Amino acid sequence: MVSRDMNDINDQPISFTDKSSGDDALLGIRVVGDSVGLTLSLRASGDVEVFMGADEIGRVIERLQAARAAIHPTT
């Protein structure tokens, strides 16, 4: 596993267009102590941020991988 500086993770939001609303969106990921914070932002609707531990992040990653496979089975 490649070790990354926490600032690398904290400073690189992912921008995209929300497929449902067409609004500009951002996904932020930040590490604070022993928690990972996920922030979702829509330009027109504001932000939500949640913090979770390593076990919860593992489950989120598994679900995201399964969702990606469901919509794009070759990746």
Secondary structure by P-SEA (a helix, b strand, c coil): cccccaaaaacbbbbbcccccccbbbbbbbbcccbbbbbbbbccccbbbbbbcaaaaaaaaaaaaaaaaaacccc
